[in-house]
Amino acid sequence: MKTIIVNLGENTYPIYIESALLESAGFLIRRHIPNAKKIFIVTDSNVIRHYAMSVKETIAKEGVEVTLKIIKAGEKSKNLNVLTSLYNDLVEAKITRSDAIVALGGGVVGDLAGFLASTYLRGVKFVQIPTSLLAQVDSSVGGKVAIDLPAGKNLVGSFYHPSLVIVDPTVLGTLDKRFLRDGLAEVIKYALIKDEELFNILNNVEDIEKLESSFAEIIYRCCNIKKEIVEMDERDTGERMILNFGHTIGHAIETVCGYEEYTHGEGVSIGMNAITGISEEMGLTVSGTHKKILQLLKKYELPTEMPKINKEKILSVMQLDKKNLDSNLNVVLLEKIGKAYIYKTDVTFFRGL
């Protein structure tokens, strides 16, 4: 079993990565949260069809009372109404501060359940069991939890770290290919900002089917990069911003399109392509970088073209970006493949979209 320890003082936690690890979920939760008498699982309408019941059973075998709540799959569930309903469910289940909330699902479930855990009773224990590639390589690690507002994505949130993260790459076999590609956009992001060798691996593999046998190693590699960055900048005020490469544009696309037309990874893919086109044209990125990125995104069948939507709406959403500090928009650019940096500008930087 591959293990990564995210060293954050009293918030330190392990990430466990191994095939068939869901079978040991109950044991690992009991090991790290020994005093819990009740476990509250949040999952979604996709995951319930596959392994949610088996996870519930393996946790129940540890002698705890398990409540399972299902939300509708998709970004639209990350809202105040769903959150309020879950608060009421926690009250009904009599969850206390010694108990735990488990997120069993992709990034939406992890963000929502994490914010739920961070705010209920001023904080109860939290466990991440990510079931999508995007969540396994990125959103389950680092402690960012949030819900969306109509005005923008993740505008209400907090930093709240899990007690542990349980990653089982075999569950990716149930994912639709669109959502594998969705997660692969985040993998490509890690390669572009910090790991040129990973970029070369992705470039040299024939297609996503050939890549699947390497998912455990790829997940480990991405989580390790994120661990190192989060340890340096837990609160996202400096170096950690590079993890948002492509996200300023990507989040704006998701928001303006109502969280329906594009997945998160698809928005990030378009964002990475668009911003590198702009930065290379301005001489801020090594010449030829944009072409290499465009070729890789197209190889894995990820979208690269800006949708035909109102540019002013896109720019308006960008002004709410969480990297907008002291009247500056901190934009993440590439110097070259494998090396990212933060460039202070304003929303006019994106007028060329």
C-alpha positions in Angstrom: 0.0 0.0 0.0 1.3 3.4 -1.0 1.1 6.0 1.8 1.6 9.7 1.7 1.6 11.7 4.9 0.5 15.4 4.6 2.4 17.1 7.4 0.4 20.0 8.8 1.0 19.8 12.5 -2.2 19.0 14.4 -3.9 18.7 11.0 -1.5 16.0 9.7 -3.3 13.1 7.9 -2.4 10.1 5.7 -3.4 9.3 2.1 -3.7 5.5 1.5 -3.6 4.3 -2.1 -4.1 0.7 -3.0 -6.3 -1.5 -5.3 -9.3 -3.0 -3.5 -8.8 -0.7 -0.5 -12.5 -0.1 -0.1 -12.7 -3.5 1.5 -10.5 -2.1 4.4 -12.3 1.2 4.7 -14.0 0.3 8.0 -10.7 -0.9 9.5 -8.8 2.3 8.5 -11.6 4.6 9.8 -11.7 2.7 13.1 -7.9 2.9 13.3 -7.8 6.7 12.8 -11.1 7.7 14.5 -11.3 5.1 17.3 -13.9 6.9 19.4 -16.6 7.3 16.7 -19.8 5.5 17.5 -21.7 6.8 14.5 -20.6 7.4 10.9 -22.6 9.6 8.5 -21.9 8.8 4.8 -22.7 11.3 2.0 -22.7 9.7 -1.4 -24.4 10.4 -4.7 -26.9 8.8 -7.1 -24.1 7.4 -9.3 -22.0 5.9 -6.6 -25.0 4.2 -4.9 -25.4 1.9 -7.9 -21.9 0.5 -7.5 -20.2 0.2 -4.1 -21.8 2.5 -1.5 -23.7 -0.3 0.2 -20.6 -2.5 0.4 -18.7 0.4 2.0 -21.5 1.0 4.4 -21.3 -2.7 5.4 -17.6 -2.8 5.9 -17.8 0.3 8.2 -20.7 -1.2 10.1 -18.7 -4.3 10.8 -16.5 -2.2 13.0 -19.4 -1.9 15.5 -20.6 1.6 14.6 -24.0 2.9 13.5 -23.9 4.0 9.9 -26.3 6.4 8.2 -26.2 6.7 4.4 -27.5 9.8 2.6 -27.7 10.2 -1.2 -27.5 13.4 -3.1 -28.2 13.9 -6.8 -25.0 13.5 -8.8 -23.6 16.7 -10.3 -22.3 20.2 -9.5 -25.8 21.6 -8.9 -26.0 19.7 -5.6 -23.3 21.9 -4.1 -25.8 24.4 -2.8 -27.3 25.9 0.4 -30.5 23.9 0.0 -28.8 20.5 -0.1 -26.5 21.6 2.7 -29.4 22.6 4.9 -31.1 19.3 4.3 -28.0 17.4 5.3 -27.7 19.5 8.5 -31.2 18.3 9.4 -30.2 14.7 8.6 -27.2 15.0 11.0 -29.5 16.2 13.8 -31.9 13.3 13.1 -29.0 10.8 13.2 -27.7 12.4 16.5 -24.2 12.9 15.2 -21.8 14.2 17.8 -18.4 15.8 17.7 -16.8 12.4 18.4 -18.4 10.9 15.3 -17.5 11.3 11.7 -18.8 12.3 8.2 -17.5 10.3 5.3 -17.5 11.6 1.7 -17.9 8.7 -0.7 -17.9 10.1 -4.2 -16.3 12.6 -6.6 -15.3 16.2 -6.1 -18.8 17.4 -5.6 -19.5 15.0 -2.7 -16.1 15.7 -1.2 -16.5 19.5 -1.3 -20.1 19.4 0.0 -19.5 16.8 2.8 -16.3 18.5 3.8 -18.0 21.8 4.2 -20.8 20.1 6.1 -18.2 18.5 8.5 -16.4 21.8 9.0 -19.5 23.7 10.0 -21.7 21.2 11.9 -21.2 21.5 15.6 -18.2 23.7 14.7 -16.4 20.7 13.2 -16.7 17.0 13.3 -14.3 14.4 12.0 -14.1 13.9 8.3 -13.0 11.1 5.9 -12.5 11.4 2.2 -13.1 8.2 0.0 -12.8 9.7 -3.5 -14.3 7.6 -6.3 -13.5 9.7 -9.4 -10.1 10.3 -11.0 -10.4 14.0 -10.5 -11.1 13.6 -6.7 -8.4 11.0 -6.3 -5.6 13.1 -7.8 -6.7 16.5 -6.6 -9.9 17.6 -4.7 -9.8 15.0 -1.9 -6.4 16.3 -0.7 -5.5 19.7 0.7 -8.5 20.6 2.9 -10.4 23.0 0.6 -14.2 22.4 1.0 -17.0 24.5 -0.3 -20.4 25.0 -1.9 -21.4 27.2 -4.9 -23.5 30.3 -5.1 -25.4 31.4 -8.3 -22.7 34.1 -8.7 -19.8 31.7 -8.8 -18.2 28.4 -7.9 -16.8 27.6 -4.4 -17.6 31.1 -3.1 -18.7 29.8 0.4 -16.1 27.5 1.9 -13.4 26.8 4.4 -10.1 25.0 5.0 -10.9 21.7 6.8 -8.6 18.7 6.5 -9.8 15.1 6.6 -8.6 12.6 9.2 -7.6 10.3 6.4 -8.0 9.8 2.6 -8.7 6.3 1.2 -8.0 5.9 -2.5 -8.9 2.7 -4.3 -8.0 3.0 -8.1 -10.1 0.0 -9.0 -13.3 2.0 -8.6 -12.3 4.0 -11.7 -13.4 1.0 -13.7 -17.0 2.1 -13.2 -16.4 5.6 -14.5 -17.8 6.8 -17.8 -14.9 7.7 -20.2 -16.0 11.3 -20.1 -15.3 11.5 -16.4 -12.0 9.7 -16.8 -11.0 12.4 -19.2 -12.4 15.0 -16.8 -9.9 13.8 -14.1 -7.1 13.5 -16.6 -7.3 17.2 -17.2 -6.2 17.7 -13.6 -3.4 15.1 -14.1 -2.2 17.1 -17.1 -2.4 20.3 -14.9 0.0 18.7 -12.5 2.4 17.7 -15.3 2.3 21.3 -16.7 2.9 23.1 -13.4 5.4 20.8 -11.7 6.3 17.5 -13.4 7.8 17.6 -17.0 8.5 13.8 -16.7 4.8 13.1 -16.1 4.0 15.3 -19.2 6.4 13.1 -21.2 4.7 9.9 -19.9 1.3 11.2 -20.9 2.6 12.3 -24.3 4.2 8.9 -25.0 1.3 6.6 -23.9 -0.9 5.7 -26.9 -4.3 6.6 -25.4 -6.3 6.7 -22.2 -6.9 2.9 -22.3 -3.2 2.3 -22.2 -2.8 4.7 -19.4 -5.3 3.0 -17.1 -2.8 0.4 -15.9 -0.7 3.2 -14.5 -3.4 5.0 -12.6 -2.2 4.1 -9.1 1.3 5.5 -9.8 -0.2 8.6 -11.5 -2.5 9.2 -8.5 0.4 8.8 -6.1 2.5 11.2 -8.2 -0.1 13.9 -8.3 -1.0 13.6 -4.6 2.6 13.8 -3.7 3.0 17.1 -5.6 -0.1 18.5 -3.9 1.1 17.4 -0.5 4.4 19.2 -0.9 2.7 22.4 -2.1 0.0 22.4 0.6 2.7 21.9 3.3 4.4 25.0 2.1 1.2 27.1 1.7 -1.7 25.6 3.5 -4.0 28.7 3.2 -3.5 29.4 -0.5 -1.9 32.8 -0.2 1.3 32.1 -2.2 2.8 29.0 -3.9 -0.5 27.0 -3.6 -2.1 29.2 -6.2 -0.2 27.4 -8.9 -2.6 24.4 -8.4 -5.3 26.6 -10.0 -3.6 26.7 -13.4 -6.5 27.0 -15.9 -9.1 27.3 -13.2 -9.8 31.1 -13.4 -11.2 30.6 -16.9 -12.5 27.1 -16.2 -14.5 28.1 -13.1 -16.0 31.0 -15.1 -17.0 28.8 -17.9 -18.7 26.3 -15.5 -20.6 29.1 -13.8 -21.8 31.0 -16.9 -22.9 27.7 -18.5 -24.9 26.8 -15.3 -22.7 23.8 -14.3 -24.4 21.7 -17.0 -22.6 21.9 -20.3 -19.0 21.4 -19.0 -17.5 19.3 -16.3 -14.8 20.8 -14.0 -12.0 19.1 -15.9 -13.4 20.2 -19.3 -13.5 23.8 -18.1 -9.9 23.5 -16.8 -8.8 22.0 -20.1 -10.2 25.0 -22.0 -8.7 27.3 -19.4 -5.2 25.9 -19.6 -5.2 26.1 -23.4 -6.6 29.6 -23.5 -4.4 31.2 -20.9 -1.2 29.6 -22.4 -2.2 31.0 -25.8 -2.5 34.4 -24.3 0.7 34.2 -22.2 2.8 32.8 -25.0 1.6 35.6 -27.3 2.6 38.1 -24.7 6.1 36.6 -24.4 5.5 35.4 -20.8 5.7 31.6 -21.8 8.4 29.8 -23.8 7.5 29.7 -27.4 6.1 26.4 -28.6 4.6 25.5 -25.2 1.0 26.3 -26.3 1.2 23.9 -29.3 2.5 21.0 -27.1 -0.3 21.5 -24.6 -3.0 21.8 -27.3 -1.8 18.5 -28.8 -1.9 16.7 -25.5 -5.3 17.9 -24.6 -6.7 16.9 -28.0 -5.0 13.5 -27.8 -7.1 12.7 -24.7 -10.2 14.2 -26.3 -10.5 17.1 -24.0 -12.2 20.3 -25.2 -9.9 23.3 -26.0 -12.1 25.9 -27.6 -13.8 28.7 -25.7 -17.6 28.2 -25.8 -19.6 30.8 -27.6 -20.9 32.6 -24.6 -21.0 36.3 -23.5 -17.4 37.4 -22.8 -18.5 40.1 -20.4 -20.2 37.5 -18.2 -17.0 35.5 -18.2 -15.0 38.5 -17.2 -17.5 39.5 -14.5 -17.3 36.0 -12.9 -13.4 36.2 -13.0 -13.5 39.3 -10.9 -14.9 37.2 -8.1 -12.0 34.7 -8.4 -10.5 33.8 -5.0 -7.0 34.6 -6.3 -8.1 38.2 -6.7 -6.1 39.9 -3.8 -5.4 43.5 -3.1 -7.0 44.6 -6.3 -4.7 42.2 -8.2 -5.8 39.1 -10.0 -3.1 36.5 -9.4 -3.0 34.6 -12.7 -1.2 31.2 -12.9 1.0 31.0 -16.0 3.6 28.6 -17.3 7.2 29.7 -17.8 7.6 26.4 -19.6 6.3 22.8 -19.2 6.9 21.7 -15.7 7.3 25.2 -14.2 4.5 27.5 -13.2 4.5 31.0 -11.7 2.1 33.6 -10.4 1.6 36.7 -12.5 -0.1 39.8 -11.0 -2.5 41.5 -13.4 -6.2 42.3 -13.6 -9.2 41.1 -15.6 -8.1 43.0 -18.7 -5.5 40.3 -19.2 -8.3 38.1 -20.5 -9.7 40.6 -23.0 -8.2 38.5 -25.8 -10.3 35.4 -25.1 
